[in-house]
Amino acid sequence: MSSFVPAGSGGLPQTSTGSKQNPLVSNTTLLLANTEYTITTPANTVEFTIRARQRVEVKLAWTSGNSGTQFLTLAAGTVYTQSELVPSTYTMYVQSPSSGSVVELETWTT
């Protein structure tokens, strides 16, 4: 596990190795139930965590149109994390059976 030290005036964490930095949190509101929404990470993303703010299920797919047929299920109260990624932009497609669900995405970039 990396140790963290304060960075910048906002006190945001940064790894001591410098391999990842620049944390960013974004929220996407899924206004309509059972409707696919697109979530894209920033350029040079090397790690991300995604979860629902409420205790609801979220369906996650990597191909447009598949969030209702070929998907990973994020059970209520769970998170999905990918780390040590090749620095890039990643696009995910999500939906929830509950309208108004908020999907939280935390990303780390190089």
C-alpha angles and dihedrals in degrees: 000000000000120000116233130222127187114267131191129352093295093062092236115164123252128183115253090230093057091227091124131019141143102073115204130186121201131177127208120194113213096212096183127048118241092011123126119242127186122231119187127189121223121264116284095023111171099170137018141174123200130189144146116261091216123053094264135122119258126198114214126195135172096212126062112252094022101089089096099041114023108028148126114250116227101200118219110285096016133112134214118215133184119186139174090037125165103261104264146112114278126199123205131183118214141177138171133203087231122075116229095028115154118219114204120207123190115190135184121201135189 
